[in-house]
Amino acid sequence: MIGLRLQQSTSQRMSQVMQQAMGLLQMDHADLAGYLITQAATNPCLKVALPSPDPAPRAAPRAWRPALLGSGEEVDRLAAQADGLYAHVTRQIGLLFRTAEDIRIATIFSEALEPSGWLGSTLDEIARQAACSIRKAQEILARLQQMEPAGLFARSLAECLRLQLLDQEALSPPMARLLQALPQLAQGDTEALMATCEVDAETLAALVTRLRRLDPKPGIRFDATPELRRPPDLMATRDSQGKWQVELNAETAAKITVEPLSGAEHRAARAEARWIDRTLSRRNALILRVAAHVLAAQRDFLDHGAAHLRSLSCAGVAKELGLHETTVGRVRNGLLLQTPSGGMPLRAFFARGGTEQGDGSKVPAAALSAMIAELISDEDKTAPLTDSEISERLAERGVAVSRRTVANRRRNAGHPAAAKRRTPQVLA
């Protein structure tokens, strides 16, 4: 038998406007730049400015400056005394060049290298200092620019990005034209950019997103977490009272301006541009609010290292801030944070689960592994700590874990058992 029946039910559907707002929240600065460029291309009331990174400050003369090097072996010996970027460059010079003259000129180039990876002197200045021809200096520079990571020894932002795109085999004609129009990109002249690059709005957005994911200062990555291969979205610093503060990275954050064009034909465009402006402001404020709370909760982690990482979840942060758990999750995913000691994903501050203690608190796995690593590092190598002894030492710190848990964490971290860590005692 066929019949009709009415039934009343309630349901929630996310409106298109709300979906757009949530989408903005989970975008990193590169994705956000592409989205805003797309919107500005069709909205005459919306102007988008994408700032370029400031040139690195002029570096002081390097303490590791060598005398006239005569061989790659001397370069390798010098590398043992250097750190980070400069150790890497020194080793690469020994591999790229063989003659004493080429090594000498390349070393003078390396002395002009800024921490960002850019050259801090002009080609004329370096050629004059090296007492060589401009042609010879150009030849040496071309070989130096073949170093990894791509972008080292660039003389400008455009050249730094071009070297990276060549390395990725992604320097298409439209992208090459975009590199020549970086001032227009910084000013947000979207119509001029589309005309210059000879592309539509969607293609331009894809080009901009890819460009913003490149590293404008490849030298800095030697002081950062290896997985970070793009500029950070957030910057964390201490204030005068020692408290941690967080702000958007001014070199990657897009800035928008609403042009209040008059006339009924621009009414819809004005409304949309103002909505984007308000939504972007709320997004930024919410991101900073969540990040500031997370940094305050993990202050000991920032000050003293991974052994002091606290258990922190999206649900816990959401409850403290009066937000929805998924909102915090969207903020956590994808954003990169730069601290004075290096860069890391924001998600690194969220440590779920862990070993439960008697008071109900939990010690995250990362913190427990760091504690074990510290104990192993400080142990007497002639009488290394057993897993049971490590468990006892941790209990003295107020961290109650079983011998089995210690053994599992130790193995997962790559530390051998005590018997294999023992160093024979040398008798006098």
ZIJO-V298576 format. One record per residue. N is the residue number from 1. PHI is phi in degrees with one decimal (999 if undefined). PSI is psi in whole degrees, -180 to 180 (NA if undefined). OMEGA is omega in degrees with one decimal (NA if undefined). Layout:
n-><N N>
phi-><PHI PHI>
psi-><PSI PSI>
omega-><OMEGA OMEGA>
//
This chain:
n-><1 2 3 4 5 6 7 8 9 10 11 12 13 14 15 16 17 18 19 20 21 22 23 24 25 26 27 28 29 30 31 32 33 34 35 36 37 38 39 40 41 42 43 44 45 46 47 48 49 50 51 52 53 54 55 56 57 58 59 60 61 62 63 64 65 66 67 68 69 70 71 72 73 74 75 76 77 78 79 80 81 82 83 84 85 86 87 88 89 90 91 92 93 94 95 96 97 98 99 100 101 102 103 104 105 106 107 108 109 110 111 112 113 114 115 116 117 118 119 120 121 122 123 124 125 126 127 128 129 130 131 132 133 134 135 136 137 138 139 140 141 142 143 144 145 146 147 148 149 150 151 152 153 154 155 156 157 158 159 160 161 162 163 164 165 166 167 168 169 170 171 172 173 174 175 176 177 178 179 180 181 182 183 184 185 186 187 188 189 190 191 192 193 194 195 196 197 198 199 200 201 202 203 204 205 206 207 208 209 210 211 212 213 214 215 216 217 218 219 220 221 222 223 224 225 226 227 228 229 230 231 232 233 234 235 236 237 238 239 240 241 242 243 244 245 246 247 248 249 250 251 252 253 254 255 256 257 258 259 260 261 262 263 264 265 266 267 268 269 270 271 272 273 274 275 276 277 278 279 280 281 282 283 284 285 286 287 288 289 290 291 292 293 294 295 296 297 298 299 300 301 302 303 304 305 306 307 308 309 310 311 312 313 314 315 316 317 318 319 320 321 322 323 324 325 326 327 328 329 330 331 332 333 334 335 336 337 338 339 340 341 342 343 344 345 346 347 348 349 350 351 352 353 354 355 356 357 358 359 360 361 362 363 364 365 366 367 368 369 370 371 372 373 374 375 376 377 378 379 380 381 382 383 384 385 386 387 388 389 390 391 392 393 394 395 396 397 398 399 400 401 402 403 404 405 406 407 408 409 410 411 412 413 414 415 416 417 418 419 420 421 422 423 424 425 426 427 428>
phi-><999 -102.2 -148.3 -111.4 -141.2 -98.6 -139.2 -99.8 -145.7 -111.0 -152.2 -115.2 -125.1 -78.2 -65.6 -64.1 -63.5 -66.7 -61.8 -64.4 -64.1 -66.5 -64.0 -62.6 -64.5 -96.2 -83.2 -81.4 -67.5 -70.1 -62.9 -62.6 -61.4 -62.4 -62.3 -66.9 -62.3 -61.8 -66.6 -67.5 -66.8 -114.4 -124.5 -67.8 -90.6 -115.2 -116.9 -120.9 -111.9 -113.4 -62.6 -97.8 -65.4 -69.8 -59.2 -66.4 -65.3 -62.0 -80.9 -73.9 -55.8 -74.2 -68.0 -93.7 -57.8 -85.9 -72.8 -58.1 -80.3 -110.4 -158.0 -63.9 -64.5 -64.6 -62.7 -63.6 -66.1 -65.6 -59.8 -64.4 -97.5 -105.5 -129.0 54.4 -55.5 -72.9 -64.0 -61.9 -63.5 -62.2 -63.6 -66.0 -60.6 -65.1 -89.3 -83.2 -123.5 -119.2 -84.0 -61.9 -65.6 -63.8 -63.4 -61.6 -68.8 -61.2 -65.6 -65.0 -59.5 -64.3 -67.4 -91.7 -78.0 -83.0 -57.1 -71.8 100.2 -84.6 -79.0 -97.7 -130.5 -77.9 -62.8 -62.9 -63.2 -68.3 -61.7 -66.6 -66.4 -84.4 55.5 -131.7 -76.0 -60.1 -61.9 -65.5 -63.3 -63.4 -63.5 -65.4 -62.3 -60.2 -74.1 -63.8 -74.5 -87.1 -65.0 -98.6 -74.4 -60.2 113.0 -66.7 66.0 -76.9 -103.8 -158.2 -62.1 -59.6 -68.5 -61.2 -69.3 -62.0 -61.9 -70.8 -66.7 -61.6 -63.9 -89.8 55.0 -124.9 -88.6 -75.6 -55.7 -63.0 -67.1 -62.0 -68.2 -65.0 -62.1 -75.1 -113.0 -58.3 -60.4 -66.2 -65.3 -66.8 -85.6 78.4 -82.9 -66.2 -62.5 -66.0 -64.6 -63.4 -68.7 -65.1 -82.8 59.3 -136.6 -88.2 -63.7 -65.6 -67.2 -61.2 -61.2 -64.9 -63.6 -65.2 -60.3 -65.1 -62.6 -72.4 -86.8 -73.8 -98.3 -73.4 -134.6 -63.7 -69.1 -70.0 -62.9 -71.3 -106.1 -123.0 -60.6 -55.5 -75.3 -83.8 -124.2 -148.0 -62.2 -71.5 -91.0 -128.1 -123.7 -112.0 -140.8 -92.7 -88.1 -64.7 -95.7 84.8 -85.6 -82.5 -121.4 -131.9 -146.1 -68.8 -71.9 -63.5 -82.8 -122.1 -77.9 -72.8 -120.2 -118.5 -131.5 -96.5 -90.6 -78.8 -64.8 -84.4 104.0 -64.8 -68.3 -105.4 -61.5 -65.9 -64.5 -62.3 -63.5 -66.7 -63.5 -66.4 -64.3 -61.6 -61.5 -65.0 -66.4 -65.7 -62.9 -65.6 -58.5 -62.0 -64.3 -68.1 -60.0 -65.7 -63.7 -66.0 -62.3 -63.5 -64.5 -65.0 -64.3 -65.3 -69.1 -108.3 -60.5 -63.4 -63.2 -66.4 -80.2 -125.3 107.5 -62.5 -63.6 -106.2 -67.2 -95.1 -69.0 -146.0 -123.8 -61.5 -63.1 -65.7 -64.4 -60.8 -64.5 -65.1 -97.7 71.5 -114.8 -84.9 -57.9 -67.1 -64.5 -63.9 -61.3 -66.8 -67.3 -65.2 -79.3 94.7 -85.2 -110.9 -119.7 -101.8 -118.2 -57.8 -96.5 139.8 -105.5 -160.2 -66.9 -61.5 -64.8 -65.1 -83.9 -99.4 -123.5 -89.3 65.3 111.2 -86.9 -78.4 -101.6 -63.4 -85.7 93.2 -76.1 -128.1 -102.7 -58.8 -58.6 -63.4 -67.4 -64.6 -62.9 -66.5 -63.0 -63.1 -62.4 -63.6 -63.9 -66.2 -65.1 -92.9 -72.3 -75.3 -68.0 -83.5 -144.0 -63.1 -74.0 -79.5 -61.3 -65.2 -68.8 -63.9 -59.5 -68.1 -63.6 -66.1 -62.6 -64.5 -86.1 91.1 -110.6 -93.1 -136.7 -79.1 -61.1 -63.2 -63.1 -59.6 -61.3 -64.7 -66.2 -62.5 -64.1 -63.4 -83.8 87.4 -91.3 -70.3 -66.9 -56.5 -62.5 -85.4 -91.4 -70.3 -105.7 -58.8 -78.0 -92.1 -84.5 -72.1>
psi-><131 132 174 142 135 136 131 133 160 145 156 131 135 122 164 -36 -44 -37 -40 -41 -43 -35 -40 -36 -35 5 140 179 -28 -47 -40 -39 -45 -42 -46 -36 -41 -44 -43 -26 -25 1 107 -14 -3 123 134 125 129 99 149 153 143 146 145 148 152 127 151 158 140 134 -20 14 123 159 -177 111 141 -10 162 -29 -39 -37 -43 -38 -39 -35 -31 -20 -5 170 154 -129 -45 -32 -43 -47 -41 -44 -42 -35 -40 -25 -34 -28 147 -34 152 -37 -46 -41 -39 -47 -42 -37 -37 -39 -44 -30 -24 4 129 161 -25 -18 -6 159 135 2 155 165 -38 -43 -43 -42 -40 -42 -36 -6 47 170 159 -38 -42 -41 -40 -39 -45 -42 -41 -38 -37 -34 -2 -3 156 142 151 141 -14 150 24 152 -4 167 -44 -42 -38 -46 -38 -42 -38 -40 -38 -41 -33 1 44 18 76 163 -43 -38 -39 -39 -35 -38 -34 -14 28 -37 -38 -36 -41 -30 -13 25 83 -43 -42 -36 -44 -39 -42 -45 -13 48 167 -180 -41 -43 -40 -42 -41 -40 -44 -43 -45 -41 -41 -15 -10 161 108 -13 73 -19 -27 -23 -19 -15 10 174 135 -30 -13 110 22 162 149 157 -28 151 128 130 161 142 -175 -21 5 4 148 134 150 143 163 146 112 -21 -12 -16 127 147 132 152 135 119 112 68 136 169 146 -28 -17 7 -48 -40 -40 -45 -43 -42 -41 -37 -45 -41 -48 -43 -40 -40 -43 -40 -50 -43 -39 -42 -46 -36 -47 -46 -41 -40 -42 -43 -39 -39 -31 32 -42 -35 -44 -38 -35 -5 -179 -26 -17 15 131 153 126 130 161 -39 -42 -44 -42 -41 -41 -36 -4 35 173 146 -39 -29 -45 -39 -39 -38 -40 -40 128 -21 143 140 131 128 167 -25 1 178 155 156 148 -30 -18 -20 -9 115 105 156 -146 -170 122 138 172 -29 6 -13 167 144 114 152 -40 -40 -42 -42 -39 -39 -44 -42 -39 -44 -42 -38 -35 -2 162 116 -19 -14 68 156 135 169 -37 -40 -36 -41 -40 -41 -39 -37 -35 -26 -2 12 108 110 150 164 -39 -42 -43 -45 -42 -45 -39 -47 -43 -31 -4 15 127 169 165 -40 -33 -15 -9 134 127 138 131 122 138 NA>
omega-><-178.0 179.1 178.4 178.6 177.2 179.2 -179.6 178.6 178.9 177.2 178.1 175.6 -179.9 -179.8 -179.9 178.2 -179.9 177.4 178.2 -180.0 178.2 177.7 177.2 -175.9 -175.6 177.2 167.5 -173.1 178.6 177.3 -179.2 178.8 178.7 179.2 -177.5 176.7 178.3 -179.4 -177.9 -178.6 -178.0 -177.4 -177.8 -179.3 -176.2 176.0 -176.8 176.3 179.8 -174.4 175.5 179.2 177.2 174.6 -179.8 177.1 179.9 -176.5 175.1 177.3 -175.2 177.8 -177.0 -177.7 -179.6 168.3 -177.4 -176.2 -176.3 -177.2 176.4 179.9 178.5 177.3 -179.9 178.6 178.4 -177.7 -179.9 -178.5 -176.9 -177.8 168.3 -175.4 -172.8 172.7 179.4 -178.8 -179.6 178.3 -178.3 176.5 178.3 179.5 -174.7 -173.8 -176.6 -177.3 -179.8 -179.0 179.4 178.6 179.4 -178.3 178.9 179.2 177.0 173.8 -176.8 178.5 179.9 -176.5 177.0 175.6 178.4 -174.7 177.9 172.8 179.4 178.5 178.2 178.6 178.8 -179.3 -179.0 178.6 179.2 179.6 -178.9 -178.3 178.1 -179.3 176.0 179.8 178.4 178.9 177.9 178.8 179.6 -179.4 179.4 178.4 177.2 -178.9 174.0 -179.8 168.8 -2.7 -179.5 179.2 177.6 178.6 174.3 -179.6 179.3 177.7 -179.1 -179.5 178.5 179.6 179.6 179.2 179.4 178.5 175.1 179.7 179.9 -176.7 -176.1 -179.0 177.5 177.8 176.6 179.1 177.5 178.1 177.7 177.9 178.9 -176.0 -179.7 175.6 176.9 178.4 179.4 -179.8 178.2 179.5 -172.1 -179.3 179.0 178.8 179.2 178.8 -179.5 -177.2 -179.6 179.7 175.5 -175.0 -178.0 179.1 178.1 179.2 178.6 178.2 -179.0 179.6 179.7 -180.0 -178.0 177.4 176.0 -176.6 -177.8 179.4 -173.1 179.3 -176.0 -176.4 179.1 176.6 -176.2 176.8 -175.1 -175.4 -177.3 -177.4 174.9 -177.9 179.5 177.1 -175.7 178.6 179.4 179.5 174.2 174.6 -175.7 179.4 178.5 179.3 -179.1 176.9 179.8 178.1 176.2 176.2 -175.3 -178.2 -179.1 -176.6 178.0 176.6 -177.9 178.2 177.5 177.2 -175.8 179.7 -178.2 177.6 -178.5 -178.4 -179.9 -175.8 -178.8 179.5 178.3 -178.5 -179.7 -180.0 178.5 177.8 178.8 179.6 -179.9 -177.2 178.9 177.6 178.6 177.9 -178.3 -179.9 -179.6 177.9 -179.8 178.8 179.5 -178.1 179.3 178.3 -179.4 179.4 178.0 -179.8 -176.6 -177.9 -180.0 176.8 179.0 -175.2 -168.5 175.9 -170.6 -179.9 -177.9 178.0 178.8 173.3 -176.4 -178.4 176.0 -179.7 -179.7 178.3 179.7 179.5 -179.8 -174.8 -178.8 -179.7 173.9 -177.6 -179.1 177.2 177.6 178.8 178.9 178.0 -176.0 -172.5 170.0 -177.4 178.3 -177.3 176.8 176.4 178.6 -178.6 179.0 -178.7 178.4 175.3 178.3 -179.8 179.0 -179.8 179.3 -178.3 -178.1 173.3 -178.8 -177.5 -176.8 179.2 -177.3 -179.5 178.7 177.7 -178.7 174.9 -178.1 -179.0 -179.2 179.2 180.0 177.9 178.8 177.5 179.2 179.2 178.4 -179.8 179.2 -179.7 -175.7 -173.9 173.1 -173.5 176.8 178.0 -175.5 -177.5 172.2 178.6 178.1 180.0 175.9 177.3 179.2 178.8 178.2 177.8 176.9 176.8 -178.2 179.7 -176.5 177.4 -178.7 176.8 -179.0 179.0 177.7 -179.1 -179.9 -179.8 179.5 -179.9 -178.8 179.1 177.0 178.4 178.4 179.0 -175.3 -177.2 -179.4 177.8 -175.1 175.7 -179.4 -179.7 -179.1 -178.7 179.1 NA>
//
